Amino acid sequence: MTASLEQLRRCTAAIDLGASRTRVYLKNVGLVVDEPSVAAVDCHTGSLVAVGETAERMTGRTPEHIRVIRPISGGAVVDIDMAQRMLRHLLGDRLSRAWRRKPMLRAAMCVPSGSEPMTQRAAIETLTGLGARRVELVDTLIAAAVGCGLPVEYPEATMIVVCGATTTHVAVLSLGAIVAADTVQVGGEVIDRAMLQHLRNQHALLLPGQSVRSLHGMLETSGGGGPATVEVHGMDASSATARSIRVEAAGMRLAIEPTFNNVLDGIRAVLRRCPPDLVADLGDRGIMLAGGSARLPGLDTVLREGTGMPVTVSEHPGSCSVRGLGAMLEGRATPMALESVSFAG
């Protein structure tokens, strides 16, 4: 069943459960939650130790009886119970107060483009378990396009690339619908792993996963914007002692080049499935980059040089999906932009 704009306007909360971060938008309030999709659990008692930023900082630093869990993978809920506990903790009493005021509270939620029925069902069960009486599911690509301010309702092509933690979704939109789309199994975490593997293979250095973000500044390829070398601190793979090295930017760029090229191949595959008239529109409009990994240095440059089209990074790339969904809830999105892209459970 397709959700209408009127059905979405009855919703009180918009939720985007991402593999990297969880975001919640309350109608007429705004963004109230923007935290990592991470929970830490005590295996002995089953109690929740921490969620969000606090739990993420525990990654790789916990004793054996505490386990750090990510209940979301690729935009799909893989652990419904833990996702519910995480959401309940992140929301505190903010949403429970809204539930008490409106017993038949409705919620809207982003789901990946082309998601399977089981993925949709898991998303619905996650929110109904928290007390929602009805859940409307909206395609993440449409929500992100609306959140970026793209004119998706017009008979002209717009292209959006949503770069997530584990996957990148590419789509060309026209008249409020998806003309062609593709999913590339590349995201921010995949790129970070490629950088970590390069350090291990070339320098026998094991770097903490969270420390790899300090290397992102050297990836800028436009005009040599990043530093030529960066000092990193990690553990020697053979002696297990602390060691510091200087990493060259050129070698790091070569390590992640295949992942950037995979995204570029996905864009080309989508363009090949589009009519020539729409591709011609994109020559002027270009590509909109959204998602939590959209600001990875050098990505926009690679896409611009590889496609010959303008590339723009959204003002709020990480939260554009939930902001777009919030605009639908508040009636700030046109009805045409919602046709045949949302589902109800």
C-alpha positions as CSV (number, residue, x, y, z in Angstrom):
1,M,0.0,0.0,0.0
2,T,1.4,3.4,-1.0
3,A,1.4,6.1,1.6
4,S,-0.1,9.4,0.6
5,L,1.1,12.8,1.6
6,E,-1.9,13.1,3.9
7,Q,-0.9,9.8,5.7
8,L,2.6,11.1,6.2
9,R,1.3,14.4,7.6
10,R,-0.4,12.4,10.4
11,C,3.0,11.1,11.5
12,T,4.7,12.6,14.6
13,A,8.2,11.2,14.3
14,A,10.6,10.6,11.4
15,I,13.4,8.1,11.9
16,D,16.5,7.2,9.9
17,L,18.2,4.1,11.2
18,G,21.6,4.0,9.5
19,A,24.4,1.6,9.8
20,S,26.6,4.5,11.1
21,R,24.2,6.8,12.9
22,T,20.6,7.0,14.1
23,R,18.7,10.2,13.6
24,V,15.2,11.1,14.8
25,Y,13.2,14.1,13.7
26,L,10.1,15.2,15.7
27,K,7.3,17.0,13.9
28,N,7.4,20.8,14.6
29,V,10.4,20.3,16.8
30,G,13.3,19.3,14.5
31,L,16.2,16.9,14.8
32,V,16.4,15.6,18.4
33,V,18.7,12.6,18.0
34,D,21.9,12.2,16.0
35,E,24.0,9.5,17.6
36,P,26.1,6.5,16.4
37,S,24.0,3.3,15.9
38,V,26.0,1.5,18.6
39,A,25.1,-0.2,21.9
40,A,27.3,-1.8,24.6
41,V,25.9,-4.7,26.5
42,D,27.0,-6.5,29.6
43,C,27.0,-10.2,28.6
44,H,26.7,-11.4,32.2
45,T,23.5,-9.5,33.1
46,G,22.2,-8.6,29.6
47,S,21.9,-4.9,30.8
48,L,22.6,-2.0,28.5
49,V,25.9,-0.3,29.5
50,A,25.9,2.6,27.0
51,V,24.6,3.7,23.6
52,G,25.5,6.2,21.0
53,E,28.7,8.2,21.3
54,T,29.7,6.7,24.6
55,A,29.3,3.1,23.2
56,E,31.2,3.9,20.1
57,R,34.2,5.1,22.1
58,M,34.2,1.7,23.8
59,T,34.8,-0.1,20.5
60,G,38.0,-2.2,20.9
61,R,38.5,-1.1,24.5
62,T,36.1,-3.2,26.5
63,P,36.7,-6.2,28.8
64,E,35.5,-9.6,27.7
65,H,32.1,-9.4,29.4
66,I,31.1,-6.2,27.6
67,R,30.1,-6.5,23.9
68,V,29.7,-3.6,21.5
69,I,26.8,-4.2,19.1
70,R,25.7,-2.5,15.9
71,P,22.1,-3.5,15.4
72,I,21.8,-1.8,12.0
73,S,23.7,-3.0,8.9
74,G,23.4,-1.6,5.4
75,G,20.3,0.4,6.4
76,A,18.5,-2.8,7.6
77,V,17.7,-3.7,11.2
78,V,19.5,-7.0,11.9
79,D,18.8,-7.1,15.7
80,I,15.2,-5.8,16.4
81,D,15.4,-6.2,20.2
82,M,18.7,-4.3,20.4
83,A,17.6,-1.6,18.0
84,Q,14.5,-1.0,20.2
85,R,16.6,-0.8,23.3
86,M,19.0,1.6,21.7
87,L,16.2,3.8,20.4
88,R,14.4,3.8,23.7
89,H,17.6,4.9,25.5
90,L,18.5,7.5,22.9
91,L,15.0,9.0,22.9
92,G,14.7,9.0,26.7
93,D,11.2,10.4,27.6
94,R,11.0,12.8,24.6
95,L,9.0,10.4,22.4
96,S,7.2,8.7,25.3
97,R,5.6,12.1,26.2
98,A,4.4,12.4,22.6
99,W,3.0,8.8,22.7
100,R,1.0,9.7,25.8
101,R,-0.4,12.8,24.1
102,K,-1.3,10.8,21.0
103,P,-2.2,7.2,21.7
104,M,-2.5,6.4,18.0
105,L,0.9,7.9,17.2
106,R,2.2,7.3,13.7
107,A,5.9,7.2,12.7
108,A,7.7,7.4,9.4
109,M,10.9,5.6,8.6
110,C,13.5,5.6,5.8
111,V,14.3,2.2,4.2
112,P,16.9,1.5,1.5
113,S,15.8,1.6,-2.1
114,G,14.6,-1.7,-3.4
115,S,14.6,-3.2,0.1
116,E,13.3,-6.8,0.6
117,P,9.9,-7.4,2.4
118,M,11.8,-8.8,5.4
119,T,13.8,-5.6,5.7
120,Q,10.6,-3.6,5.6
121,R,9.0,-5.9,8.2
122,A,12.0,-5.6,10.5
123,A,11.8,-1.8,10.3
124,I,8.1,-1.8,11.1
125,E,8.5,-4.2,14.0
126,T,11.2,-2.1,15.5
127,L,8.9,0.9,15.9
128,T,5.7,-1.0,16.7
129,G,7.6,-2.6,19.6
130,L,8.1,1.0,20.9
131,G,4.4,1.7,20.8
132,A,3.8,3.1,17.3
133,R,0.3,2.1,16.0
134,R,1.3,2.7,12.3
135,V,4.6,3.0,10.5
136,E,5.0,4.5,7.1
137,L,8.1,3.5,5.1
138,V,9.7,5.9,2.6
139,D,12.5,5.3,0.2
140,T,15.7,6.7,1.5
141,L,16.7,8.1,-1.9
142,I,13.5,10.1,-2.3
143,A,13.7,11.4,1.3
144,A,17.4,12.4,0.8
145,A,16.6,14.2,-2.5
146,V,13.8,16.1,-0.7
147,G,16.1,16.9,2.2
148,C,18.8,18.2,-0.2
149,G,16.2,20.5,-1.8
150,L,16.3,18.8,-5.2
151,P,13.3,19.6,-7.5
152,V,12.3,15.9,-7.8
153,E,8.7,16.6,-8.8
154,Y,9.6,18.2,-12.1
155,P,10.0,16.4,-15.5
156,E,13.7,17.0,-15.4
157,A,16.5,14.7,-14.2
158,T,18.2,15.0,-10.9
159,M,20.9,12.6,-9.7
160,I,21.6,11.8,-6.0
161,V,24.4,9.7,-4.6
162,V,23.8,8.7,-1.0
163,C,27.1,7.5,0.5
164,G,26.5,5.5,3.7
165,A,28.7,3.6,6.0
166,T,28.6,0.2,4.1
167,T,26.8,1.0,0.9
168,T,26.3,3.8,-1.7
169,H,23.0,4.3,-3.4
170,V,22.9,6.0,-6.8
171,A,19.7,7.1,-8.5
172,V,18.3,9.4,-11.2
173,L,14.9,10.9,-10.4
174,S,12.3,12.5,-12.5
175,L,8.6,13.4,-11.9
176,G,8.9,12.2,-8.3
177,A,10.0,8.7,-9.1
178,I,13.2,6.7,-9.5
179,V,14.1,6.3,-13.2
180,A,17.2,4.2,-12.6
181,A,19.1,3.2,-9.5
182,D,22.0,1.0,-8.3
183,T,23.6,0.0,-5.1
184,V,27.3,-0.2,-4.7
185,Q,28.8,-2.2,-1.9
186,V,31.2,0.6,-0.9
187,G,30.8,3.1,2.0
188,G,32.8,5.0,4.5
189,E,33.7,1.9,6.5
190,V,34.9,0.0,3.4
191,I,37.2,2.9,2.6
192,D,38.5,3.1,6.1
193,R,39.3,-0.7,6.0
194,A,41.2,-0.2,2.8
195,M,43.3,2.5,4.5
196,L,43.9,0.2,7.5
197,Q,44.9,-2.7,5.3
198,H,47.3,-0.5,3.4
199,L,49.1,0.5,6.7
200,R,49.3,-3.2,7.7
201,N,50.6,-4.4,4.3
202,Q,53.1,-1.6,3.6
203,H,54.2,-0.6,7.1
204,A,53.3,-3.6,9.4
205,L,51.3,-1.2,11.5
206,L,48.0,-1.9,13.2
207,L,46.0,1.2,13.6
208,P,42.9,1.6,15.9
209,G,39.8,1.8,13.7
210,Q,38.6,5.2,15.0
211,S,42.1,6.7,14.5
212,V,41.9,6.2,10.7
213,R,39.7,9.4,10.5
214,S,42.8,11.5,11.2
215,L,44.1,10.4,7.8
216,H,41.1,11.7,5.9
217,G,42.6,15.2,5.6
218,M,45.4,13.9,3.4
219,L,43.0,12.4,0.8
220,E,42.1,15.8,-0.7
221,T,43.2,15.6,-4.3
222,S,42.1,19.0,-5.5
223,G,45.2,21.3,-5.9
224,G,47.2,19.4,-3.3
225,G,44.8,20.6,-0.5
226,G,45.9,17.9,1.9
227,P,49.3,17.5,3.6
228,A,51.9,15.4,1.8
229,T,52.6,13.2,4.9
230,V,50.8,12.5,8.2
231,E,52.2,11.0,11.4
232,V,50.2,8.1,12.8
233,H,50.5,6.1,16.0
234,G,49.7,2.4,16.2
235,M,51.0,-1.1,17.2
236,D,53.8,-2.9,15.4
237,A,52.3,-6.0,13.9
238,S,55.3,-8.2,14.7
239,S,56.6,-6.9,18.1
240,A,53.2,-5.7,19.5
241,T,54.9,-2.5,20.7
242,A,53.8,1.1,20.1
243,R,55.2,2.6,17.0
244,S,54.8,5.8,15.0
245,I,55.4,6.3,11.3
246,R,54.8,9.0,8.6
247,V,52.4,8.0,5.9
248,E,52.6,9.5,2.4
249,A,49.4,10.8,1.0
250,A,50.1,9.5,-2.5
251,G,50.3,5.9,-1.3
252,M,47.0,6.3,0.7
253,R,45.2,7.6,-2.3
254,L,46.3,4.6,-4.4
255,A,45.0,2.3,-1.6
256,I,41.5,3.8,-1.8
257,E,41.3,4.4,-5.5
258,P,39.6,1.1,-6.3
259,T,36.7,1.9,-3.9
260,F,36.2,5.4,-5.4
261,N,36.2,3.8,-8.9
262,N,33.5,1.3,-7.8
263,V,31.3,4.3,-6.9
264,L,32.1,5.9,-10.3
265,D,31.2,2.6,-12.1
266,G,27.9,2.5,-10.3
267,I,27.1,6.1,-11.5
268,R,28.0,5.1,-15.1
269,A,25.8,2.0,-14.9
270,V,22.8,4.2,-13.8
271,L,23.4,6.7,-16.5
272,R,23.5,4.0,-19.2
273,R,20.0,3.0,-18.2
274,C,18.6,6.5,-18.5
275,P,17.1,8.1,-21.6
276,P,19.4,10.5,-23.4
277,D,17.1,13.5,-22.6
278,L,17.6,12.9,-18.8
279,V,21.3,12.5,-19.1
280,A,21.5,15.8,-21.0
281,D,19.7,17.4,-18.1
282,L,22.4,16.2,-15.7
283,G,25.1,17.9,-17.8
284,D,23.9,21.1,-16.2
285,R,22.4,20.0,-12.9
286,G,25.2,17.5,-12.1
287,I,25.3,15.2,-9.1
288,M,24.2,15.8,-5.5
289,L,26.3,14.0,-2.9
290,A,24.6,13.1,0.4
291,G,25.0,10.6,3.2
292,G,27.5,10.4,6.1
293,S,30.5,9.7,3.9
294,A,29.7,12.4,1.2
295,R,32.4,14.7,2.6
296,L,35.2,12.2,2.4
297,P,38.0,14.3,0.9
298,G,38.7,13.6,-2.7
299,L,35.4,11.8,-3.5
300,D,33.7,14.8,-5.2
301,T,36.9,15.4,-7.2
302,V,37.1,11.9,-8.5
303,L,33.4,11.9,-9.5
304,R,33.7,15.3,-11.1
305,E,36.7,14.2,-13.2
306,G,35.2,10.8,-14.0
307,T,31.8,12.0,-15.2
308,G,32.5,15.5,-16.5
309,M,29.5,16.7,-14.5
310,P,29.3,19.2,-11.7
311,V,29.3,17.6,-8.2
312,T,27.7,19.3,-5.2
313,V,27.9,18.1,-1.6
314,S,24.7,18.6,0.4
315,E,24.8,21.2,3.2
316,H,23.8,18.6,5.8
317,P,24.8,15.4,4.0
318,G,24.4,13.0,7.0
319,S,21.0,14.1,8.0
320,C,19.4,15.0,4.6
321,S,17.3,11.8,4.6
322,V,15.6,12.4,8.0
323,R,15.3,16.1,7.2
324,G,13.6,15.3,4.0
325,L,11.3,12.9,5.8
326,G,10.6,15.6,8.3
327,A,9.7,18.0,5.5
328,M,7.1,15.5,4.3
329,L,5.6,15.2,7.8
330,E,5.3,18.9,8.0
331,G,3.8,19.3,4.6
332,R,6.8,21.1,3.1
333,A,7.2,18.5,0.3
334,T,5.1,18.3,-2.8
335,P,2.6,15.4,-3.2
336,M,4.2,14.4,-6.5
337,A,7.5,13.6,-4.8
338,L,5.8,10.9,-2.8
339,E,4.1,8.9,-5.5
340,S,5.0,5.2,-5.6
341,V,8.0,5.5,-3.4
342,S,6.7,4.9,0.1
343,F,5.2,1.9,1.8
344,A,2.9,1.4,4.7
345,G,2.8,-1.4,7.3
